[in-house]
């Protein structure tokens, strides 16, 4: 059976809102699938602005700046899914999305290479003290000297978080002759000759360069603070291309000024401007041998194209086939179409007896179920039903009346 592109209502009535300069690759993929009502906004929207736009939107695409709060989701009466065209999903209230039956997708792997390459490039720049020499040259001062400049070969890079990006950094670093050590709260299989450490203190005390690749959680907030910085190897370098709350920037600035650390590269900050051209301030401005970048670790043409294709494909698979693989809110289901059937998607609060009520309601009305799939998480259950085409309208009406129902959709 060929892949379906039909939905329960005309594609021209499906509204898609894409914010924050999402890649043209995503737009092309959505248009190629037959969706024409696509609105693009160059920047992020604040909460009240987003509430004003979200009411009739079926698919929302964002990057890292737009905050999709519980208050926003309460006004999103037609929203089926949110595509986070980036690595993280912490900008979305996932619990609220789950409670409203809104699927949330992201692209956790698509820009790993872009970040990993930049980390290696920054390491070379910092260990050679290029930022200071560059600034001096711009000021008309000639600083041709070798003092304080080193090769990466033979140095130790300490990777905090050995996931998708951290392991890529590991491979690239070893390829240019570095020793690789890492620390992760989860047991990870080392790649190549990389070595794991038992603690963060052990890692930072033995590394020439420390690079962070961890999510933003309550456990990682201010992970790098004045207490842990005391254990850094003297003259070492810190890179944060992970999340803005992971490093105490005031403590880092003091360590740089005191000479405890010889350099840093920071891409993410506790507070970041909403759009290009806005005023930006950080304690690290004008610090010696520091590279500051505006949250562009994964911002390459290749990465944005990969992310655009990845997330838009997930949105289409969910909208057109009910496949929720990769969702952070709706339980993951992936199944082929059933010949000669109409498919209905039912999302409900996860309490005992709902599936029995669904089956009982349909059987009472002599509606034959040709296929049925259920997956649950702590909050909700997701049921995909394939029913006889002739009876699908009646089945849809009955399923809307099942207690604990959150959302019902006739897929095709």
PLY file of the C-alpha trace (Angstrom):
ply
format ascii 1.0
element vertex 412
property float x
property float y
property float z
element edge 411
property int vertex1
property int vertex2
end_header
0.00 0.00 0.00
1.39 3.42 -0.91
2.11 6.03 1.74
-0.96 8.14 2.49
-0.97 11.90 2.47
-4.68 12.27 3.16
-5.99 13.74 6.40
-9.49 14.07 7.80
-9.81 17.61 6.41
-8.41 19.43 3.36
-4.72 20.25 3.58
-5.38 23.86 2.62
-7.22 24.27 5.93
-4.25 23.15 8.01
-2.47 26.21 9.39
1.27 26.07 10.07
3.17 28.77 11.97
6.98 28.78 11.78
8.95 31.18 14.00
12.62 32.17 14.34
13.85 31.83 10.74
13.28 28.11 10.41
15.13 26.58 7.46
13.82 26.77 3.90
14.30 22.99 3.79
11.46 22.59 6.28
9.18 24.88 4.30
9.91 23.02 1.06
9.14 19.68 2.68
5.83 20.90 4.07
4.83 22.49 0.77
5.83 19.39 -1.18
3.48 17.43 1.07
0.62 19.68 -0.03
0.42 22.22 2.79
0.14 25.80 1.58
-1.07 27.80 4.60
2.38 28.37 6.08
3.20 31.59 7.90
6.82 32.43 8.66
7.97 34.91 11.32
11.62 35.90 11.46
11.96 36.27 15.24
10.58 34.78 18.43
7.18 35.75 19.83
6.50 36.67 23.45
3.82 34.85 25.41
0.97 37.27 24.72
1.93 37.60 21.05
1.99 33.83 20.69
-1.38 33.48 22.40
-2.78 35.91 19.85
-1.49 33.74 16.99
-1.90 30.18 18.25
-5.71 29.77 18.35
-6.20 28.33 14.84
-2.73 26.84 14.32
-2.38 23.08 13.79
1.42 22.83 13.61
3.85 25.18 15.38
7.55 25.34 14.53
10.01 27.09 16.87
13.69 27.15 17.72
15.23 27.93 21.11
13.93 31.43 21.91
10.14 31.02 21.80
8.70 29.84 25.12
5.61 27.65 24.78
4.12 27.90 28.27
1.11 26.21 29.82
-0.74 29.51 29.36
-0.01 29.44 25.62
-1.06 25.81 25.29
-4.34 26.52 27.05
-5.24 28.78 24.10
-4.03 26.37 21.40
-7.39 24.77 20.71
-6.43 23.21 17.35
-2.74 22.51 17.93
-1.68 18.97 17.05
2.09 19.16 17.31
5.07 21.41 18.04
8.31 21.05 16.13
11.40 22.27 17.99
13.87 22.86 15.17
16.86 22.46 17.48
18.39 19.96 19.89
16.51 20.77 23.11
12.86 20.98 24.12
13.25 22.85 27.42
11.52 25.89 25.86
8.24 23.93 25.85
6.22 23.10 28.96
6.23 19.37 28.25
3.83 18.45 31.02
1.24 20.93 29.75
1.79 19.71 26.18
1.22 16.14 27.36
-1.95 17.07 29.23
-3.30 18.79 26.11
-2.36 15.88 23.86
0.10 17.96 21.80
3.04 16.02 20.36
6.46 17.70 20.73
9.31 16.77 18.41
12.92 17.92 18.06
16.12 17.03 16.20
18.56 15.72 18.82
21.23 14.54 16.38
21.11 16.85 13.36
23.66 19.49 14.40
26.06 17.39 16.45
28.81 17.60 13.84
28.52 21.39 13.58
28.96 21.83 17.33
31.75 19.26 17.58
33.78 20.88 14.80
33.44 24.31 16.38
34.59 23.01 19.76
37.80 21.72 18.21
38.31 24.96 16.28
37.78 27.06 19.40
40.20 24.87 21.35
42.92 25.62 18.80
42.16 29.35 18.85
42.22 29.58 22.63
45.27 27.44 23.32
47.17 29.63 20.82
45.73 32.79 22.46
44.42 33.99 19.13
41.68 36.22 20.65
44.30 38.39 22.40
46.51 38.59 19.32
43.54 39.38 17.10
42.38 42.17 19.40
45.88 43.62 19.53
46.19 43.58 15.73
42.87 45.40 15.39
44.20 47.99 17.85
47.37 48.41 15.78
49.64 46.45 18.14
52.01 43.77 16.81
52.14 40.71 19.16
54.34 38.17 17.39
55.31 35.81 20.22
55.10 32.16 21.20
54.69 32.74 24.94
51.55 31.01 26.27
50.76 29.39 22.92
50.60 25.60 22.64
49.62 22.77 20.30
46.57 20.63 21.00
48.49 17.45 20.25
49.25 15.62 23.46
46.92 17.77 25.56
43.97 16.33 27.48
40.41 17.33 26.68
37.83 16.69 29.39
34.29 16.18 28.10
31.42 16.71 30.53
28.49 14.81 29.07
29.37 11.99 26.68
26.20 11.93 24.63
25.65 12.71 20.96
27.84 15.82 20.80
30.34 14.86 23.49
31.16 11.56 21.77
31.62 13.37 18.43
34.05 15.77 20.08
35.84 12.73 21.48
36.39 11.22 18.03
37.62 14.48 16.48
39.90 15.29 19.41
41.57 11.90 19.36
42.04 12.16 15.59
44.26 15.22 16.08
46.32 13.62 18.80
44.57 14.65 22.01
44.03 12.50 25.07
40.31 12.19 25.82
38.71 11.85 29.24
35.01 12.22 30.02
32.52 12.34 32.84
28.84 11.43 32.58
26.22 10.54 35.18
25.10 7.75 32.82
27.41 4.85 32.06
28.71 5.35 28.51
30.81 3.15 26.24
34.08 4.99 25.48
34.95 5.53 21.84
38.51 4.90 20.68
40.97 5.37 23.55
38.75 7.71 25.60
38.72 7.14 29.35
35.87 7.74 31.77
36.42 9.39 35.15
34.66 8.75 38.42
33.86 12.36 39.24
33.69 15.86 37.80
36.50 16.97 40.14
38.76 14.22 38.84
38.02 15.26 35.25
38.62 19.00 35.59
41.77 18.57 37.67
43.44 16.52 34.93
42.24 18.30 31.76
43.82 21.10 29.76
40.51 21.89 28.04
37.08 21.23 29.53
34.05 21.24 27.23
30.46 21.00 28.44
27.74 19.01 26.65
24.97 18.52 29.22
21.25 19.37 29.26
19.77 22.13 31.42
18.29 20.53 34.52
18.11 21.32 38.21
21.19 19.09 38.65
23.27 20.92 36.01
22.37 24.49 36.99
25.63 26.22 38.00
27.43 22.90 37.60
30.58 24.93 36.99
30.73 27.23 40.02
33.46 28.76 42.17
33.77 25.56 44.21
34.43 23.30 41.23
36.57 25.92 39.46
39.02 25.65 42.38
39.74 22.10 41.19
40.48 23.10 37.57
44.00 22.53 36.37
45.81 25.87 36.46
45.81 27.54 33.06
43.08 25.31 31.65
40.39 26.43 29.22
36.60 26.13 29.55
34.10 25.84 26.69
30.33 25.97 27.17
28.34 25.16 24.07
25.62 23.39 26.06
23.15 25.48 28.09
23.35 28.96 29.60
22.56 28.08 33.22
25.33 25.48 33.49
28.14 27.97 34.26
28.34 30.65 36.96
29.67 33.44 34.76
30.72 35.70 37.64
32.87 32.91 39.07
34.32 32.21 35.64
35.21 35.88 35.12
37.04 35.98 38.45
38.99 32.84 37.57
40.00 34.38 34.23
41.05 37.66 35.84
43.06 35.82 38.50
44.82 33.68 35.90
43.44 30.42 37.29
42.00 29.75 33.81
43.78 30.90 30.65
40.74 31.22 28.39
37.11 30.42 27.66
34.60 30.16 24.85
30.95 30.70 25.70
28.01 30.39 23.30
25.02 30.16 25.65
24.00 32.51 28.44
21.47 32.65 31.30
19.77 35.52 29.50
19.86 36.02 25.75
18.30 38.71 23.54
15.15 37.80 21.66
16.32 39.02 18.26
19.38 40.13 16.31
20.52 43.66 17.06
19.22 43.70 20.64
21.57 44.86 23.39
23.53 42.03 25.03
25.56 42.07 28.23
27.59 39.45 30.08
30.26 39.57 32.81
32.69 38.01 30.33
32.86 40.93 27.93
36.44 42.22 27.45
37.90 39.37 29.50
41.33 38.14 28.30
41.46 35.27 25.78
37.69 34.80 25.69
35.54 34.06 22.65
31.85 34.96 22.94
29.41 33.73 20.30
25.64 34.39 20.04
24.23 30.86 20.49
25.43 29.66 17.10
27.05 26.34 18.04
24.80 24.40 15.69
24.13 27.21 13.24
25.55 25.98 9.97
23.76 25.69 6.65
24.17 21.91 6.79
22.81 21.61 10.32
19.80 23.84 9.66
18.94 21.87 6.54
19.24 18.57 8.41
17.14 19.89 11.31
14.53 21.30 8.93
14.14 17.99 7.14
14.20 15.89 10.31
11.60 17.82 12.32
9.26 18.56 9.41
9.28 14.85 8.52
8.32 13.95 12.10
5.51 16.51 12.03
4.17 15.10 8.75
4.41 11.50 9.97
2.35 12.42 13.02
-0.19 14.56 11.19
-0.74 12.12 8.33
-0.07 8.68 9.82
-0.39 9.10 13.58
3.25 8.05 14.07
4.61 9.63 17.25
8.17 8.25 17.18
10.49 10.79 18.78
7.74 12.68 20.61
8.51 13.98 24.12
4.86 14.23 25.13
2.65 11.76 23.25
3.62 8.08 23.77
5.66 6.67 20.91
3.77 4.60 18.34
4.77 3.70 14.80
2.58 1.48 12.65
1.74 0.95 8.97
-1.65 1.84 7.44
-4.36 -0.84 7.49
-5.88 -1.72 4.11
-9.60 -0.90 3.79
-9.84 0.98 7.09
-10.16 4.50 8.45
-7.78 5.44 11.23
-8.83 7.30 14.38
-6.42 8.72 16.95
-7.61 8.92 20.56
-5.66 10.64 23.34
-6.97 10.32 26.88
-5.94 10.78 30.48
-4.16 7.66 31.68
-6.65 6.21 34.15
-7.85 2.59 34.40
-10.76 1.49 32.23
-10.52 3.88 29.27
-9.54 1.22 26.72
-12.34 -1.04 27.99
-14.79 1.85 27.61
-13.59 2.47 24.04
-14.04 -1.18 23.05
-17.37 -1.51 24.83
-18.76 1.63 23.24
-17.81 0.51 19.76
-18.96 -3.08 20.19
-22.37 -1.94 21.48
-22.81 -0.10 18.21
-21.54 -3.03 16.13
-18.44 -1.17 14.94
-15.71 -3.63 14.06
-12.14 -2.76 15.12
-9.74 -3.95 12.42
-6.63 -2.88 14.31
-5.86 -1.30 17.67
-2.70 -0.06 19.32
-2.22 1.51 22.78
0.79 3.18 24.38
0.79 5.12 27.65
3.01 7.35 29.75
2.43 8.66 33.27
-0.07 11.30 32.10
-1.88 10.11 28.98
-2.72 7.15 26.80
-2.53 7.16 23.01
-4.77 4.77 21.09
-4.69 4.25 17.34
-7.76 2.49 15.97
-8.36 1.20 12.45
-12.13 0.77 11.90
-14.44 -0.10 9.02
-14.64 2.80 6.56
-18.43 2.76 6.49
-18.66 3.23 10.25
-15.77 5.59 10.94
-17.94 8.72 11.33
-20.10 6.99 13.92
-17.01 5.66 15.67
-15.49 9.14 15.84
-18.62 10.50 17.50
-18.68 7.70 20.05
-15.00 8.09 20.92
-15.47 11.79 21.63
-17.95 10.82 24.35
-15.59 8.38 26.14
-14.79 9.66 29.67
-11.24 11.07 30.15
-10.93 11.92 26.45
-8.48 14.75 25.67
-8.38 14.73 21.88
-9.82 12.64 19.06
-8.92 12.92 15.39
-10.09 11.06 12.30
-6.81 10.66 10.46
-8.09 9.31 7.14
0 1
1 2
2 3
3 4
4 5
5 6
6 7
7 8
8 9
9 10
10 11
11 12
12 13
13 14
14 15
15 16
16 17
17 18
18 19
19 20
20 21
21 22
22 23
23 24
24 25
25 26
26 27
27 28
28 29
29 30
30 31
31 32
32 33
33 34
34 35
35 36
36 37
37 38
38 39
39 40
40 41
41 42
42 43
43 44
44 45
45 46
46 47
47 48
48 49
49 50
50 51
51 52
52 53
53 54
54 55
55 56
56 57
57 58
58 59
59 60
60 61
61 62
62 63
63 64
64 65
65 66
66 67
67 68
68 69
69 70
70 71
71 72
72 73
73 74
74 75
75 76
76 77
77 78
78 79
79 80
80 81
81 82
82 83
83 84
84 85
85 86
86 87
87 88
88 89
89 90
90 91
91 92
92 93
93 94
94 95
95 96
96 97
97 98
98 99
99 100
100 101
101 102
102 103
103 104
104 105
105 106
106 107
107 108
108 109
109 110
110 111
111 112
112 113
113 114
114 115
115 116
116 117
117 118
118 119
119 120
120 121
121 122
122 123
123 124
124 125
125 126
126 127
127 128
128 129
129 130
130 131
131 132
132 133
133 134
134 135
135 136
136 137
137 138
138 139
139 140
140 141
141 142
142 143
143 144
144 145
145 146
146 147
147 148
148 149
149 150
150 151
151 152
152 153
153 154
154 155
155 156
156 157
157 158
158 159
159 160
160 161
161 162
162 163
163 164
164 165
165 166
166 167
167 168
168 169
169 170
170 171
171 172
172 173
173 174
174 175
175 176
176 177
177 178
178 179
179 180
180 181
181 182
182 183
183 184
184 185
185 186
186 187
187 188
188 189
189 190
190 191
191 192
192 193
193 194
194 195
195 196
196 197
197 198
198 199
199 200
200 201
201 202
202 203
203 204
204 205
205 206
206 207
207 208
208 209
209 210
210 211
211 212
212 213
213 214
214 215
215 216
216 217
217 218
218 219
219 220
220 221
221 222
222 223
223 224
224 225
225 226
226 227
227 228
228 229
229 230
230 231
231 232
232 233
233 234
234 235
235 236
236 237
237 238
238 239
239 240
240 241
241 242
242 243
243 244
244 245
245 246
246 247
247 248
248 249
249 250
250 251
251 252
252 253
253 254
254 255
255 256
256 257
257 258
258 259
259 260
260 261
261 262
262 263
263 264
264 265
265 266
266 267
267 268
268 269
269 270
270 271
271 272
272 273
273 274
274 275
275 276
276 277
277 278
278 279
279 280
280 281
281 282
282 283
283 284
284 285
285 286
286 287
287 288
288 289
289 290
290 291
291 292
292 293
293 294
294 295
295 296
296 297
297 298
298 299
299 300
300 301
301 302
302 303
303 304
304 305
305 306
306 307
307 308
308 309
309 310
310 311
311 312
312 313
313 314
314 315
315 316
316 317
317 318
318 319
319 320
320 321
321 322
322 323
323 324
324 325
325 326
326 327
327 328
328 329
329 330
330 331
331 332
332 333
333 334
334 335
335 336
336 337
337 338
338 339
339 340
340 341
341 342
342 343
343 344
344 345
345 346
346 347
347 348
348 349
349 350
350 351
351 352
352 353
353 354
354 355
355 356
356 357
357 358
358 359
359 360
360 361
361 362
362 363
363 364
364 365
365 366
366 367
367 368
368 369
369 370
370 371
371 372
372 373
373 374
374 375
375 376
376 377
377 378
378 379
379 380
380 381
381 382
382 383
383 384
384 385
385 386
386 387
387 388
388 389
389 390
390 391
391 392
392 393
393 394
394 395
395 396
396 397
397 398
398 399
399 400
400 401
401 402
402 403
403 404
404 405
405 406
406 407
407 408
408 409
409 410
410 411
